[in-house]
Amino acid sequence: MTKIDWTKYPQDTKIIDLQSSNITDIVWEGCPPSLIILYLGGNNITEMNWKGCPQSLSRIYLNNNQIINMNWKDCSQSLICVGLGKNQITKINWNDCPQSLNCIHLNNNQIIEMNWEGCSQNLNWINLAYNFIKKIVWEGCPQSLAKAYLNHNQITNMNWKDCSQNLICVGLIQNQITKINWNGCPQSLNYIHLNNNQIITMIWNNCSQNLSWINLSSNKITEIVWKNCPKNLSTIKLERNHITNIIWKGCSQNLNKISLRYNNITHMIWKDCPKNLSSINLAYNSINIMNWNMAPQSLAIIYLRRNPLIEVNWKYIPWNIKFFSHHNDLDNKFKEYKESRNNIPDLPYLWIDGHKEFIDELTHTFLLPPPQGGFESPYYKYPLYKNGGVSYRNMMEEMMKDLSINTFAHDL
């Protein structure tokens, strides 16, 4: 048995980090009375013992131990956050839980059922990802709850009955959901993650009108449906589905960003497209001809990497675009690009990787400041084709900062 040696720490110590220290038991005798935060992750602790715990303790992290049962008896009544991820907990127990508790991590355990009986009525944040939960249960859930993460479970149905009316964000990534259900959904809901499920149809009936962000990537969606779409929706991700056409009718006019990477889209239609759309990701599709007719002038960023483009129609490209990304690795298209280069607008940034010769020519002809700017000019520092020294992601991050562009983190 290895205990904590508190004699090493002054009595006024407020933070102690004892991660991966081979500790097996928590004995609080001799603990600094002013301790606020204690890190005990990566040890061999099997039991939550609070007897003698200082009342000043507000955060304790017990992740990656061997704890089986949740126990709150004699714990600090000032406890705000507890980390119990990566343990062997099979059942949620809130008995004697302090009402001060605001956040708890219970991810990567062996929990089968959700239970709220005795839970702190001030709980704001819970992480139950990577468990074995099959059914969402909100009965007894505190109305203070704003964020619930249920990613990587075995949930088949969405259920909102008795849920907190202050719920802002829900994570349901990598479950077994086949149908979207918004019945009973609180109007407070602002963000939801539904990617990596088995959803076939987009449904918006009874959805929170305050929903602004949704991820439906990696499902089985074949058609974009906007009917009854919330008016405040500003960002949607539909990557890795089976979508062939883009339809905008009924779409939220506040939509600002949409990502459609890795679908089967063959052509672009801009009719009814929201006038505020600023970013669209169409990388890894099957678009042959890029049509700009009726494209919104608000469009600032467009990704077309890995599309078999034959014609881009530069002449009609929206002039507010700051970033245009297109990868064309077919050498026989170089001639067409070269012949149409007089129609290429003076974009702040253009990414056409896959043909170094053309890139070099564009770099000096269209994209960069006058020669007197020298190589210190901002756009010279971004390599327009891959090299061993600069990663694509790092280059994008730097370029976005210079151009003051906000975009999807995963698009970089």
N, C-alpha and C positions, 0 to 999 in steps of 0.2 A: 504494500500500500504506500503510495506516494502522496504526501499532503503538500499544501502550499506553505512555504516558509515566509511568513509575514514579517519576520524580524529584519529582513533585508530592506524594508521600506519605511521611510519616515512616517510619523503619525498624520502628517498633513498631505500625504500622497492622494491624488485624485484619480489618476489613471494608471492601471497596471496591465501589462501585456504578458501573458503566460501561455501563449499559443505553442503547441507542440512541445510541451515540457514534461511529458510522461506522467502527468498528474492523474490519479485514480479517484481521489476523494476530495470533496470540498469541506473543509473545517474552517469556520470563520473566527475562531478564537485568536485574538491578536491582530486581526485585520485593522488597517487604518480606519478610524471612525468617519473620516471625510471622503472615503472612496466613492467615486461617482461612476466610473466605467471600468469594467473588468473583461478582458479578452481571455477565454479559455478554450478556444477552438483547437481541434486536432489533438486532443488528449485521449485518455481512456476512462473518462468519467462515466459511471453507470447509473448514478442517482442524483436527482436534484435535491440538495440539502440546503435549507435556508436558516437553520437555527443559529442565531448569533449574527446574522447578516446585518450590516450597518444600514440604518434607515436612509442614509444619503445616497445609496446605490440606485442609479436610474437606468443604467444599461449594462446588460451582461450577455456575452456571446458564447454559447455552448455548442456551436456548430461542429459537426464531424467528431462526435463522441459516440458512446454506446448506451445512451439513455433510452430506456424502454417506456417509463411512465412519467407523465407530467405531474409535478407536485408543486403547490404554491404555499403550503403551510409555513408560517413564520417569515415569509419573504418581505422585502422592503415595500412599504406602502408608497414609495416614491418611484417605483419601477415604471419606466416608460417604454423601453424596448427590450425584447428578449429574442435571441437567436438560437433556434433549436434545429436548424437544418442539418441534414445528413446524420440522423440518429436512427434509432430503431423503434420509434414511437408508433403504436398501432391504434391508439384511441386518444381523441382530444378530451382533456379534462380541464375544466375551468374552476373547480372547487377551490375557494379561498383566493382566487385570482384578485390582485389589487385593482381597484377602480381607476388607478392612475395609468394602467397599461394602454398604450397607444398603438404599438406596432409589434407584430410577432412573425417570425420566420419559422414555418413548419415544413418547408420544402424537403424533398428527398427523404421521406420517411416511409412508413408502411400503413398510412392512414386509409381506412376504407370508407368511413362515414363522416359527414360534416355535423358538428354539434356546437350549439351556441349557449346551452344552459349554464348559467353562472358566469358568462363572459363579461368582461369589463364593458360598461356602457359608454366608455370613452374610446373604445378601440376604433382606430381609423384605417389601419393597414394590415392585411393578412396575406401571407404567402403560403399557399398549399400546393404549389407546383410539384410535379414528380412524385405523386402518391398513387393510390389505387382507388380513387373516388369515382363512383359510377353515377351518382345522382347529386344534383345541386339542391341543397336544403338551406333555406333562409329563415325558417321559423325560429324566433328568439334572437335573431341577428340584431346587434345594436344599431340604432338609427344614426350613430356617429360614423359608421363604416363608409369610407369613401373609395377605397381601393382593395380589390380582391383578385388574387392571381391563382388561377386553377389550371395553369398550363400543364400539359403532359400528364393527363389523367385518363380515365376511361369513360368520360361523360358522353352520353348519346343525345340528350335533350337539353335545350335551354329552358331554364325555369326562373321566373322573376317573383313568384308569389312570396309575400312577406319580406321581400328584400328591403334594405335600407333605402329610404327615399332621398338620401344624400350621396348615393353611389355615383362616383365620377368615372372610374376606370375599372374595366373587367378584362382579365386575361384568360382566354380559353384556347390557347394555341395547342395543337397536337392532341386533339381529343378524337371522338368518333361521332361528331355532330353531323347529321345529314340534312337537317332543315333549320332554317332561321326562324326563331319565334320571339316576337317582341311583346307579346301579351303581358301586361303588368310591368313592363319596363319603366323604371323611374325617369322622369323628365330631366333629372340631374345628370344622366349618363352623357359623358362627353367623349370618351375613348373606349374602343373595344377591339380586342385582338381575336380574330376568328380564323387566322391562317392555319394551314396544315390540318384541315378537317376533310369531310367528304360532302361538302355542301354543293348542291347542283343548281339551285335557283336563288337569285337575289330577291329578298322580300323586305319591304319597308313598313308594312302596315303596323301601326301602333308603336313605331320606333320613337325614341326620344327626339323631339324637334331640336334639342340642343346638341345632338351628336355632331361632332365636328371632324372626328378622325376614326377611320375603320380600316382594318387590314383583313382582306379576304383572299390573300394569296395562297397558292398551293391547295386549291380545292378542285371541284369538277364543274365549275361554272362554264356554260357555253354561250350565254347571252347576257349582255348588260341590261338591267332593268332599273329604271329610275322612278317608276310610279310610286307616289307617296314618300319619296326621298326627303329626308329632313332638310329644311331650308338653310340650316347653318353648316351643312357638310362642306368642309373645305379641303380635306385630304382623303384620298382613297387609294388603296393598294390592291391591285388585281393581278399580280404577277403569277406566272406558272399555272394558268388555267387553260381552258380550251376555247377561248373567245376568238371569233373570226371577224366580227364587225364591230365598229364603234357606233353606238347610237347615243345621241345627246338629249333627245327630247324628254322633258320632265326632270332633267338634271338640276341640282341646286345651282342657282346663279352665283352662289358664293364659292363654288368649287375653285380651288386655287392650284391644287397639285393632284395629278393622277399618274400612277405607274402601271404599265401594262406589259412589262418585260415578259419574254418567254411565253407568248401566246401564238395564235395562228392567224393574226391579222394580215390581210392582203392589200388593203387600200384604206386611205384616210378620207373620212367625211367630216367636215367641220360644221355643217348646218346645225343650228340650235346649240352650238358649243357655248358654254358660259363665257361671258365677256371679260370675266376676271381671271380666267385661267392663265397661270404664269409658267407652269412646268408640266411637261408630259414626257414620259419615258416609254418609248416604243422599241427599245432594243430587243434583239433576238426575236423578230417576227418574220413575216414573209412579204413585206411591202416592196413592190417593184417601182412604182411611180409615186413620188411625194407630191401630193396636191395641196396647194396653199389656199385655194379658193374658199373664202369665208372664214379663214383662220383668224382668231382674235388677235388684235394688235397688242393685247396685254402679254402675249406669249414671250417669255424671256429665255426659257431653257427648253431645248428639245434634244432627246437622245434617240438616235437612229442606228446605233452600232449593230453590226451583224444583220443587216437587211440586204436582200439582193437588189438594191436600187439600180435602176437603169436610167432614170431621169429624176432630177431634184427640182427643176423649175425654180432656180435661184431668183429669177426676176420678180416673183410674187411672194417671196419670203417676208414675213412680218418684220419691219425694221426695228422693232424694239428688242429683238432677240439679242441676248448677250452671249449665249453659249449654244453652240450647235455641235453635236457629237455624232459622227458617222464613221463607221469602220467599213471599208470596202477592200477586201483582200483579193479581188479579181483584177489581174493586171490588164485585161482587155478593156476595162472600163476607164483606164487612165486617159485614153485618147478623148473620150466623150467629156470627161471633166476638163481636160486642158482646153478643148475647143469652146466650152461654155464658161470659161473662167471670167470673161468680161462681165458676166451677169452676177458674179458672186459679190454680195454686199460686203462692205467694210466692217465685218463683225468684230467685236472686241476679242472674241476667242472662237476658233474653229478647230475641231478635232477631226482629222481625216487620216487615221492611222492605217497602216497596211501598204503605203506606197511612199517611201522616203523621198524619191525624186520630186514628186508632186508637192509633198509637204514642204520641202525646202523652198520650192518656187513660190508657193503660197505665202510662206513665212516672210519672204522678203518683198513680195509684191503687194499683198493685200492686208496682212494682219498687223504689222508692226509699225510703231511710230517712225517718223522720218529718221534717216541715218544719223543726223546730229545727236539723236538721243543716245546713240552708242549702245553697247551691250548691257548698260545698266537699265535700259528701258524695261518696264515691268514685264512685257510679254516675251522677252528674250529668255527669261529664266525658266520657262515651262517647255520641256522637251515635247515636241508634237508627235513623237513616236517612241516606242518603248526602248529603254536602255537599262543597263544593269544597275545604274546608280540611283534612280528615282522610281519609287513605286507609283503606280497609277493613282492609288488612293491618296497618297501624300501630295502628289502634284495637284489633284483635284481640290483638296482642302485649301492649299495655298492660293490656287487660282480663284476659288470661290470667295476667299477673303478679300482679295484685291478688287474683285468685281462687285463685292457686297451682295452676293447672291445667297439666298437661303434655299436649300433643297433637301431631299430625302437623304438621311445619313447613309442608308444602304445603297444609294445610287452612286456613291463615290467609289 
